C-alpha cells in the first residue's frame, strides 16, 4: 500500500480554517474576514458592540452609574 492509498482512508482537510468564534467551517463561496471570523459571527459581534455603545451613551448622558 502506497502513501497515497493510505491517505484516502483519512478525512481530507477542507483547506479553510474554522471560524475562531464558533469553530464552524467556512463556505467556499463566503470567505472569512481578515481575522478568521465568519460573517455570521461578525454580525453578531457588531450587534453586541452597538448595544454596548448605546448603553454607555445613556450612562454618559444621564449618569446612571
mmCIF file as gemmi writes it, N, C-alpha and C atoms, coordinates in Angstrom:
data_model
loop_
_atom_site.group_PDB
_atom_site.id
_atom_site.type_symbol
_atom_site.label_atom_id
_atom_site.label_alt_id
_atom_site.label_comp_id
_atom_site.label_asym_id
_atom_site.label_entity_id
_atom_site.label_seq_id
_atom_site.pdbx_PDB_ins_code
_atom_site.Cartn_x
_atom_site.Cartn_y
_atom_site.Cartn_z
_atom_site.occupancy
_atom_site.B_iso_or_equiv
_atom_site.pdbx_formal_charge
_atom_site.auth_seq_id
_atom_site.auth_asym_id
_atom_site.pdbx_PDB_model_num
ATOM 1 N N . UNK Axp A 1 ? 0.856 -1.175 0 1 0 ? 1 A 1
ATOM 2 C CA . UNK Axp A 1 ? 0 0 0 1 0 ? 1 A 1
ATOM 3 C C . UNK Axp A 1 ? 0.901 1.237 0 1 0 ? 1 A 1
ATOM 4 N N . UNK Axp A 2 ? 0.683 2.1 -0.946 1 0 ? 2 A 1
ATOM 5 C CA . UNK Axp A 2 ? 1.487 3.31 -1.015 1 0 ? 2 A 1
ATOM 6 C C . UNK Axp A 2 ? 0.935 4.363 -0.062 1 0 ? 2 A 1
ATOM 7 N N . UNK Axp A 3 ? 1.678 5.416 0.068 1 0 ? 3 A 1
ATOM 8 C CA . UNK Axp A 3 ? 1.283 6.501 0.968 1 0 ? 3 A 1
ATOM 9 C C . UNK Axp A 3 ? -0.044 7.129 0.53 1 0 ? 3 A 1
ATOM 10 N N . UNK Axp A 4 ? -0.237 7.295 -0.758 1 0 ? 4 A 1
ATOM 11 C CA . UNK Axp A 4 ? -1.451 7.933 -1.263 1 0 ? 4 A 1
ATOM 12 C C . UNK Axp A 4 ? -2.687 7.068 -1.04 1 0 ? 4 A 1
ATOM 13 N N . UNK Axp A 5 ? -2.531 5.773 -1.142 1 0 ? 5 A 1
ATOM 14 C CA . UNK Axp A 5 ? -3.657 4.877 -0.891 1 0 ? 5 A 1
ATOM 15 C C . UNK Axp A 5 ? -4.048 4.895 0.582 1 0 ? 5 A 1
ATOM 16 N N . UNK Axp A 6 ? -3.077 4.98 1.463 1 0 ? 6 A 1
ATOM 17 C CA . UNK Axp A 6 ? -3.368 5.024 2.89 1 0 ? 6 A 1
ATOM 18 C C . UNK Axp A 6 ? -4.039 6.343 3.255 1 0 ? 6 A 1
ATOM 19 N N . UNK Axp A 7 ? -3.692 7.424 2.568 1 0 ? 7 A 1
ATOM 20 C CA . UNK Axp A 7 ? -4.265 8.736 2.866 1 0 ? 7 A 1
ATOM 21 C C . UNK Axp A 7 ? -5.721 8.833 2.438 1 0 ? 7 A 1
ATOM 22 N N . UNK Axp A 8 ? -6.141 8.005 1.489 1 0 ? 8 A 1
ATOM 23 C CA . UNK Axp A 8 ? -7.522 8.042 1.015 1 0 ? 8 A 1
ATOM 24 C C . UNK Axp A 8 ? -8.518 7.619 2.1 1 0 ? 8 A 1
ATOM 25 N N . UNK Axp A 9 ? -8.072 6.856 3.086 1 0 ? 9 A 1
ATOM 26 C CA . UNK Axp A 9 ? -8.958 6.429 4.164 1 0 ? 9 A 1
ATOM 27 C C . UNK Axp A 9 ? -9.173 7.518 5.204 1 0 ? 9 A 1
ATOM 28 N N . UNK Axp A 10 ? -8.339 8.546 5.208 1 0 ? 10 A 1
ATOM 29 C CA . UNK Axp A 10 ? -8.438 9.611 6.195 1 0 ? 10 A 1
ATOM 30 C C . UNK Axp A 10 ? -9.279 10.754 5.643 1 0 ? 10 A 1
ATOM 31 N N . UNK Axp A 11 ? -9.744 11.577 6.556 1 0 ? 11 A 1
ATOM 32 C CA . UNK Axp A 11 ? -10.543 12.735 6.169 1 0 ? 11 A 1
ATOM 33 C C . UNK Axp A 11 ? -9.626 13.801 5.567 1 0 ? 11 A 1
ATOM 34 N N . UNK Axp A 12 ? -9.993 14.328 4.422 1 0 ? 12 A 1
ATOM 35 C CA . UNK Axp A 12 ? -9.203 15.355 3.773 1 0 ? 12 A 1
ATOM 36 C C . UNK Axp A 12 ? -9.538 16.706 4.381 1 0 ? 12 A 1
ATOM 37 N N . UNK Axp A 13 ? -8.536 17.53 4.652 1 0 ? 13 A 1
ATOM 38 C CA . UNK Axp A 13 ? -8.816 18.866 5.191 1 0 ? 13 A 1
ATOM 39 C C . UNK Axp A 13 ? -9.535 19.713 4.151 1 0 ? 13 A 1
ATOM 40 N N . UNK Axp A 14 ? -10.379 20.636 4.615 1 0 ? 14 A 1
ATOM 41 C CA . UNK Axp A 14 ? -11.186 21.427 3.7 1 0 ? 14 A 1
ATOM 42 C C . UNK Axp A 14 ? -10.397 22.545 3.039 1 0 ? 14 A 1
ATOM 43 N N . UNK Axp A 15 ? -9.247 22.899 3.578 1 0 ? 15 A 1
ATOM 44 C CA . UNK Axp A 15 ? -8.469 23.986 3.012 1 0 ? 15 A 1
ATOM 45 C C . UNK Axp A 15 ? -8.815 25.321 3.623 1 0 ? 15 A 1
ATOM 46 N N . UNK Axp A 16 ? -9.907 25.396 4.375 1 0 ? 16 A 1
ATOM 47 C CA . UNK Axp A 16 ? -10.319 26.619 5.038 1 0 ? 16 A 1
ATOM 48 C C . UNK Axp A 16 ? -10.255 26.399 6.544 1 0 ? 16 A 1
ATOM 49 N N . UNK Axp A 17 ? -9.6 27.287 7.279 1 0 ? 17 A 1
ATOM 50 C CA . UNK Axp A 17 ? -9.558 27.12 8.729 1 0 ? 17 A 1
ATOM 51 C C . UNK Axp A 17 ? -10.933 27.39 9.334 1 0 ? 17 A 1
ATOM 52 N N . UNK Axp A 18 ? -11.22 26.85 10.503 1 0 ? 18 A 1
ATOM 53 C CA . UNK Axp A 18 ? -12.526 27.097 11.118 1 0 ? 18 A 1
ATOM 54 C C . UNK Axp A 18 ? -12.622 28.514 11.667 1 0 ? 18 A 1
ATOM 55 N N . UNK Axp A 19 ? -13.827 28.955 11.907 1 0 ? 19 A 1
ATOM 56 C CA . UNK Axp A 19 ? -14.077 30.271 12.498 1 0 ? 19 A 1
ATOM 57 C C . UNK Axp A 19 ? -13.494 30.293 13.902 1 0 ? 19 A 1
ATOM 58 N N . UNK Axp A 20 ? -12.89 31.395 14.281 1 0 ? 20 A 1
ATOM 59 C CA . UNK Axp A 20 ? -12.278 31.498 15.608 1 0 ? 20 A 1
ATOM 60 C C . UNK Axp A 20 ? -13.309 31.659 16.715 1 0 ? 20 A 1
ATOM 61 N N . UNK Axp A 21 ? -14.541 32.034 16.382 1 0 ? 21 A 1
ATOM 62 C CA . UNK Axp A 21 ? -15.572 32.244 17.397 1 0 ? 21 A 1
ATOM 63 C C . UNK Axp A 21 ? -16.439 31.004 17.552 1 0 ? 21 A 1
ATOM 64 N N . UNK Axp A 22 ? -17.013 30.522 16.449 1 0 ? 22 A 1
ATOM 65 C CA . UNK Axp A 22 ? -17.971 29.421 16.544 1 0 ? 22 A 1
ATOM 66 C C . UNK Axp A 22 ? -17.401 28.078 16.085 1 0 ? 22 A 1
ATOM 67 N N . UNK Axp A 23 ? -16.193 28.043 15.579 1 0 ? 23 A 1
ATOM 68 C CA . UNK Axp A 23 ? -15.499 26.832 15.125 1 0 ? 23 A 1
ATOM 69 C C . UNK Axp A 23 ? -16.182 26.115 13.962 1 0 ? 23 A 1
ATOM 70 N N . UNK Axp A 24 ? -17.06 26.79 13.252 1 0 ? 24 A 1
ATOM 71 C CA . UNK Axp A 24 ? -17.663 26.172 12.073 1 0 ? 24 A 1
ATOM 72 C C . UNK Axp A 24 ? -16.743 26.383 10.876 1 0 ? 24 A 1
ATOM 73 N N . UNK Axp A 25 ? -16.829 25.505 9.903 1 0 ? 25 A 1
ATOM 74 C CA . UNK Axp A 25 ? -16.012 25.649 8.711 1 0 ? 25 A 1
ATOM 75 C C . UNK Axp A 25 ? -16.653 26.665 7.777 1 0 ? 25 A 1
ATOM 76 N N . UNK Axp A 26 ? -15.824 27.309 6.983 1 0 ? 26 A 1
ATOM 77 C CA . UNK Axp A 26 ? -16.303 28.342 6.08 1 0 ? 26 A 1
ATOM 78 C C . UNK Axp A 26 ? -16.851 27.734 4.807 1 0 ? 26 A 1
ATOM 79 N N . UNK Axp A 27 ? -17.869 28.356 4.285 1 0 ? 27 A 1
ATOM 80 C CA . UNK Axp A 27 ? -18.384 28.007 2.981 1 0 ? 27 A 1
ATOM 81 C C . UNK Axp A 27 ? -17.405 28.575 1.953 1 0 ? 27 A 1
ATOM 82 N N . UNK Axp A 28 ? -16.981 27.791 0.975 1 0 ? 28 A 1
ATOM 83 C CA . UNK Axp A 28 ? -16.008 28.317 -0.004 1 0 ? 28 A 1
ATOM 84 C C . UNK Axp A 28 ? -16.502 29.559 -0.739 1 0 ? 28 A 1
ATOM 85 N N . UNK Axp A 29 ? -17.819 29.734 -0.866 1 0 ? 29 A 1
ATOM 86 C CA . UNK Axp A 29 ? -18.339 30.917 -1.549 1 0 ? 29 A 1
ATOM 87 C C . UNK Axp A 29 ? -18.233 32.164 -0.681 1 0 ? 29 A 1
ATOM 88 N N . UNK Axp A 30 ? -18.266 31.993 0.632 1 0 ? 30 A 1
ATOM 89 C CA . UNK Axp A 30 ? -18.199 33.119 1.561 1 0 ? 30 A 1
ATOM 90 C C . UNK Axp A 30 ? -16.889 33.035 2.33 1 0 ? 30 A 1
ATOM 91 N N . UNK Axp A 31 ? -15.972 33.873 1.976 1 0 ? 31 A 1
ATOM 92 C CA . UNK Axp A 31 ? -14.653 33.828 2.612 1 0 ? 31 A 1
ATOM 93 C C . UNK Axp A 31 ? -14.718 34.521 3.97 1 0 ? 31 A 1
ATOM 94 N N . UNK Axp A 32 ? -13.796 34.17 4.819 1 0 ? 32 A 1
ATOM 95 C CA . UNK Axp A 32 ? -13.738 34.74 6.156 1 0 ? 32 A 1
ATOM 96 C C . UNK Axp A 32 ? -13.171 36.154 6.104 1 0 ? 32 A 1
ATOM 97 N N . UNK Axp A 33 ? -13.366 36.875 7.191 1 0 ? 33 A 1
ATOM 98 C CA . UNK Axp A 33 ? -12.762 38.19 7.287 1 0 ? 33 A 1
ATOM 99 C C . UNK Axp A 33 ? -11.268 38.028 7.54 1 0 ? 33 A 1
ATOM 100 N N . UNK Axp A 34 ? -10.569 39.113 7.624 1 0 ? 34 A 1
ATOM 101 C CA . UNK Axp A 34 ? -9.127 39.063 7.847 1 0 ? 34 A 1
ATOM 102 C C . UNK Axp A 34 ? -8.783 38.426 9.183 1 0 ? 34 A 1
ATOM 103 N N . UNK Axp A 35 ? -9.699 38.463 10.133 1 0 ? 35 A 1
ATOM 104 C CA . UNK Axp A 35 ? -9.426 37.963 11.469 1 0 ? 35 A 1
ATOM 105 C C . UNK Axp A 35 ? -9.793 36.491 11.629 1 0 ? 35 A 1
ATOM 106 N N . UNK Axp A 36 ? -10.247 35.841 10.565 1 0 ? 36 A 1
ATOM 107 C CA . UNK Axp A 36 ? -10.609 34.43 10.64 1 0 ? 36 A 1
ATOM 108 C C . UNK Axp A 36 ? -11.95 34.199 11.288 1 0 ? 36 A 1
ATOM 109 N N . UNK Axp A 37 ? -12.855 35.171 11.171 1 0 ? 37 A 1
ATOM 110 C CA . UNK Axp A 37 ? -14.183 35.069 11.769 1 0 ? 37 A 1
ATOM 111 C C . UNK Axp A 37 ? -15.206 35.034 10.637 1 0 ? 37 A 1
ATOM 112 N N . UNK Axp A 38 ? -16.173 34.12 10.721 1 0 ? 38 A 1
ATOM 113 C CA . UNK Axp A 38 ? -17.186 34.02 9.662 1 0 ? 38 A 1
ATOM 114 C C . UNK Axp A 38 ? -18.115 35.234 9.709 1 0 ? 38 A 1
ATOM 115 N N . UNK Axp A 39 ? -18.811 35.468 8.625 1 0 ? 39 A 1
ATOM 116 C CA . UNK Axp A 39 ? -19.659 36.654 8.516 1 0 ? 39 A 1
ATOM 117 C C . UNK Axp A 39 ? -20.808 36.642 9.517 1 0 ? 39 A 1
ATOM 118 N N . UNK Axp A 40 ? -21.308 35.473 9.851 1 0 ? 40 A 1
ATOM 119 C CA . UNK Axp A 40 ? -22.393 35.396 10.829 1 0 ? 40 A 1
ATOM 120 C C . UNK Axp A 40 ? -21.913 35.883 12.194 1 0 ? 40 A 1
ATOM 121 N N . UNK Axp A 41 ? -20.731 35.476 12.592 1 0 ? 41 A 1
ATOM 122 C CA . UNK Axp A 41 ? -20.185 35.905 13.883 1 0 ? 41 A 1
ATOM 123 C C . UNK Axp A 41 ? -19.813 37.38 13.867 1 0 ? 41 A 1
ATOM 124 N N . UNK Axp A 42 ? -19.363 37.889 12.722 1 0 ? 42 A 1
ATOM 125 C CA . UNK Axp A 42 ? -19.037 39.312 12.618 1 0 ? 42 A 1
ATOM 126 C C . UNK Axp A 42 ? -20.293 40.134 12.875 1 0 ? 42 A 1
ATOM 127 N N . UNK Axp A 43 ? -21.417 39.743 12.29 1 0 ? 43 A 1
ATOM 128 C CA . UNK Axp A 43 ? -22.661 40.48 12.509 1 0 ? 43 A 1
ATOM 129 C C . UNK Axp A 43 ? -23.112 40.393 13.96 1 0 ? 43 A 1
ATOM 130 N N . UNK Axp A 44 ? -22.952 39.235 14.579 1 0 ? 44 A 1
ATOM 131 C CA . UNK Axp A 44 ? -23.318 39.09 15.989 1 0 ? 44 A 1
ATOM 132 C C . UNK Axp A 44 ? -22.457 39.988 16.868 1 0 ? 44 A 1
ATOM 133 N N . UNK Axp A 45 ? -21.173 40.038 16.584 1 0 ? 45 A 1
ATOM 134 C CA . UNK Axp A 45 ? -20.27 40.883 17.364 1 0 ? 45 A 1
ATOM 135 C C . UNK Axp A 45 ? -20.607 42.349 17.166 1 0 ? 45 A 1
ATOM 136 N N . UNK Axp A 46 ? -20.918 42.755 15.942 1 0 ? 46 A 1
ATOM 137 C CA . UNK Axp A 46 ? -21.287 44.146 15.681 1 0 ? 46 A 1
ATOM 138 C C . UNK Axp A 46 ? -22.569 44.538 16.41 1 0 ? 46 A 1
ATOM 139 N N . UNK Axp A 47 ? -23.538 43.645 16.483 1 0 ? 47 A 1
ATOM 140 C CA . UNK Axp A 47 ? -24.776 43.933 17.209 1 0 ? 47 A 1
ATOM 141 C C . UNK Axp A 47 ? -24.49 44.124 18.699 1 0 ? 47 A 1
ATOM 142 N N . UNK Axp A 48 ? -23.657 43.256 19.267 1 0 ? 48 A 1
ATOM 143 C CA . UNK Axp A 48 ? -23.316 43.389 20.688 1 0 ? 48 A 1
ATOM 144 C C . UNK Axp A 48 ? -22.563 44.691 20.941 1 0 ? 48 A 1
ATOM 145 N N . UNK Axp A 49 ? -21.628 45.039 20.084 1 0 ? 49 A 1
ATOM 146 C CA . UNK Axp A 49 ? -20.884 46.293 20.236 1 0 ? 49 A 1
ATOM 147 C C . UNK Axp A 49 ? -21.82 47.483 20.135 1 0 ? 49 A 1
ATOM 148 N N . UNK Axp A 50 ? -22.765 47.432 19.215 1 0 ? 50 A 1
ATOM 149 C CA . UNK Axp A 50 ? -23.731 48.515 19.044 1 0 ? 50 A 1
ATOM 150 C C . UNK Axp A 50 ? -24.585 48.687 20.304 1 0 ? 50 A 1
ATOM 151 N N . UNK Axp A 51 ? -25.041 47.601 20.884 1 0 ? 51 A 1
ATOM 152 C CA . UNK Axp A 51 ? -25.849 47.67 22.104 1 0 ? 51 A 1
ATOM 153 C C . UNK Axp A 51 ? -25.022 48.206 23.268 1 0 ? 51 A 1
ATOM 154 N N . UNK Axp A 52 ? -23.772 47.801 23.375 1 0 ? 52 A 1
ATOM 155 C CA . UNK Axp A 52 ? -22.895 48.315 24.431 1 0 ? 52 A 1
ATOM 156 C C . UNK Axp A 52 ? -22.661 49.806 24.243 1 0 ? 52 A 1
ATOM 157 N N . UNK Axp A 53 ? -22.476 50.261 23.018 1 0 ? 53 A 1
ATOM 158 C CA . UNK Axp A 53 ? -22.276 51.687 22.756 1 0 ? 53 A 1
ATOM 159 C C . UNK Axp A 53 ? -23.502 52.488 23.148 1 0 ? 53 A 1
ATOM 160 N N . UNK Axp A 54 ? -24.69 51.986 22.848 1 0 ? 54 A 1
ATOM 161 C CA . UNK Axp A 54 ? -25.919 52.687 23.231 1 0 ? 54 A 1
ATOM 162 C C . UNK Axp A 54 ? -26.042 52.75 24.747 1 0 ? 54 A 1
ATOM 163 N N . UNK Axp A 55 ? -25.769 51.652 25.419 1 0 ? 55 A 1
ATOM 164 C CA . UNK Axp A 55 ? -25.843 51.631 26.883 1 0 ? 55 A 1
ATOM 165 C C . UNK Axp A 55 ? -24.857 52.608 27.505 1 0 ? 55 A 1
ATOM 166 N N . UNK Axp A 56 ? -23.631 52.645 26.997 1 0 ? 56 A 1
ATOM 167 C CA . UNK Axp A 56 ? -22.63 53.568 27.531 1 0 ? 56 A 1
ATOM 168 C C . UNK Axp A 56 ? -22.986 55.021 27.255 1 0 ? 56 A 1
ATOM 169 N N . UNK Axp A 57 ? -23.618 55.294 26.132 1 0 ? 57 A 1
ATOM 170 C CA . UNK Axp A 57 ? -24.02 56.661 25.852 1 0 ? 57 A 1
ATOM 171 C C . UNK Axp A 57 ? -25.11 57.127 26.807 1 0 ? 57 A 1
ATOM 172 N N . UNK Axp A 58 ? -26.065 56.243 27.15 1 0 ? 58 A 1
ATOM 173 C CA . UNK Axp A 58 ? -27.083 56.601 28.147 1 0 ? 58 A 1
ATOM 174 C C . UNK Axp A 58 ? -26.46 56.83 29.518 1 0 ? 58 A 1
ATOM 175 N N . UNK Axp A 59 ? -25.481 56.013 29.86 1 0 ? 59 A 1
ATOM 176 C CA . UNK Axp A 59 ? -24.798 56.191 31.16 1 0 ? 59 A 1
ATOM 177 C C . UNK Axp A 59 ? -24.049 57.521 31.166 1 0 ? 59 A 1
ATOM 178 N N . UNK Axp A 60 ? -23.416 57.87 30.066 1 0 ? 60 A 1
ATOM 179 C CA . UNK Axp A 60 ? -22.66 59.125 29.99 1 0 ? 60 A 1
ATOM 180 C C . UNK Axp A 60 ? -23.589 60.331 30.045 1 0 ? 60 A 1
ATOM 181 N N . UNK Axp A 61 ? -24.722 60.28 29.364 1 0 ? 61 A 1
ATOM 182 C CA . UNK Axp A 61 ? -25.63 61.419 29.325 1 0 ? 61 A 1
ATOM 183 C C . UNK Axp A 61 ? -26.421 61.592 30.614 1 0 ? 61 A 1
ATOM 184 N N . UNK Axp A 62 ? -26.893 60.519 31.196 1 0 ? 62 A 1
ATOM 185 C CA . UNK Axp A 62 ? -27.794 60.626 32.341 1 0 ? 62 A 1
ATOM 186 C C . UNK Axp A 62 ? -27.122 60.262 33.654 1 0 ? 62 A 1
ATOM 187 N N . UNK Axp A 63 ? -25.9 59.814 33.645 1 0 ? 63 A 1
ATOM 188 C CA . UNK Axp A 63 ? -25.177 59.494 34.87 1 0 ? 63 A 1
ATOM 189 C C . UNK Axp A 63 ? -25.852 58.435 35.7 1 0 ? 63 A 1
ATOM 190 N N . UNK Axp A 64 ? -26.216 57.326 35.103 1 0 ? 64 A 1
ATOM 191 C CA . UNK Axp A 64 ? -26.94 56.272 35.802 1 0 ? 64 A 1
ATOM 192 C C . UNK Axp A 64 ? -26.042 55.557 36.814 1 0 ? 64 A 1
ATOM 193 N N . UNK Axp A 65 ? -24.775 55.567 36.596 1 0 ? 65 A 1
ATOM 194 C CA . UNK Axp A 65 ? -23.866 54.826 37.488 1 0 ? 65 A 1
ATOM 195 C C . UNK Axp A 65 ? -23.71 55.53 38.804 1 0 ? 65 A 1
